[in-house]
Amino acid sequence: MAFVLLVINQLIESQKEFLDKSDPSIDGYNIGMNCGETAGQTIFHCHVHLIPRRKGDVENPRGGVRHVIAGKGHYEDGK
């Protein structure tokens, strides 16, 4: 299992390096996995999301990608 995690990490790092060279507007990344139906996984296999982020892509980036869908990310206020 440790080998698989190492290879996944190497893939993320290589793709991040590629994206950084290809698009200087990228300021950061979110990395995520949906594991299980309750977490939103619809096809049951191992997959990793590498999501490039840019300053200003959402009004308040606190909390990662939850705010990409308007009105869906404010867990602090019960939504």
NUVEX-374911 format. One record per atom (N, C-alpha, C, CB): y, x, z. Coordinates in steps of 0.1 Angstrom, whole numbers, plus 5000, padded with zeros to 4 digits. Glycine has a CB too. Example, Ala and Ser with C-alpha at 12.3 -4.5 7.8 and 13.67 -1.06 7.14 Angstrom:
494351325078 495551235078 496751325078 495551135090 497851285071 498951375071 500051295079 499451415057 
//
This chain:
498850085000 500050005000 501350095000 500049915012 501350205007 502450285008 502850344994 502250405018 501750374986 502050424973 502750314964 500650464966 502250194965 502950084958 504350074961 502149944960 504750074974 506050064979 506950184973 506150064994 506350304973 507050424968 507350404953 506150544970 506350354946 506550334931 507650224929 505250294924 507650114936 508650014935 510050074938 508349894945 510150154948 511350214952 511850304941 511250294965 510950384935 511250474924 511750394912 510050554920 511150274909 511550194898 512950134900 510650074896 513250094913 514550044916 515650154914 514649984930 515350264919 516250384918 516550414904 515750504926 515450424896 515650464882 516550354874 514350484875 516250224877 517050124870 518450124875 516349984872 518650144888 520050154893 520750264887 520050174909 520150384885 520750494878 521150464864 519850624879 520250394857 520450354843 521650264843 519250284837 521650164851 522750064851 524150124855 522449954861 524150214865 525350284869 525950364857 525050384881 525050424849 525550504838 526050414826 524450594832 525350294825 525650204814 526950114817 524450114812 527250094830 528249994833 529050044845 527749854835 530150114843 530950164855 531650054863 531950264850 531549934858 532249824866 531349784878 532449704857 530049824879 529149794890 529649864902 527649824886 529849794913 530249844926 529149854936 531449774931 528149774935 527049764945 525949684939 527549704958 524849664947 523649594943 523149514955 522649694938 522449404951 521649334960 520149354955 521949174961 519249374964 517849394961 517149284969 517349534963 516349204962 515649104969 514249064963 516448974970 513448994971 512148944967 512048804972 511049044972 511448714964 511048584969 509548584971 511548474958 509148574983 507748584986 507248444992 507448694996 506548374984 506048244988 506948124983 505948235003 506248014981 506947894976 508147854984 505947774975 508047854997 509247825005 510447915003 508747825020 510148034999 511248124997 511748124982 510748274999 511248024974 511748014961 510848074950 513048064960 509748134954 508848194944 508148084936 507848294950 508148094923 507447994915 506248044907 508447924905 506248174904 505148244898 504648344908 505548304884 503448334912 502948414924 502448554919 501848344931 503448644919 503148784916 504248864923 503148814900 504048994923 505049084929 506249104919 504449224933 507449074924 508649104916 509749134925 508948974907 510749204920 511849254927 513149224919 511849404931 514149164926 515449144919 516349254922 516049004924 516949314912 517949414913 519249354907 517549554907 520149314915 521249234911 522549324912 521449104919 523149364900 524349434901 525549344906 524749494887 526449404914 527549324919 528849404916 527449314934 529849324914 531249374911 532249324921 531649344897 533249394924 534249344933 534849224927 535349454935 534949114935 535548994930 534548904923 536649024921 533248934922 532348844915 532148714923 531048914913 532348714936 532448604945 533648614954 531048584953 534148504959 535348514968 535048594980 535748374972 533948574987 533548644999 532148694998 533748555012 531948824995 530548874993 529748885006 530649014987 530248855017 529448865030 528248765029 530348825042 527148825031 525848745030 525148765017 526148605032 525548855009 524848884997 524948784986 523448905000 523848744980 523848654968 523848514971 522648694959 523948474984 523848334987 525048254981 523848315002 526148314979 527348254975 527548244959 528548314980 526548294952 526648294938 526548154933 525448374932 525848064940 525847924936 526847854945 524347854938 527947804940 529047754948 528547644957 530047694938 528947654970 528647554980 527347574986 528847424974 526547664983 525147674988 524947784998 524147694976 525847875001 525647985009 526147985023 526148105002 526747885027 527447885040 526547835051 528747795040 525547925055 524647885066 525347875079 523447975066 526447945081 527147945094 527647815098 528348045093 528047735088 528647595090 527647485088 529847575082 526347525087 525247425086 524947375072 525647305094 525647425062 525347385048 524147465042 526547405039 
//
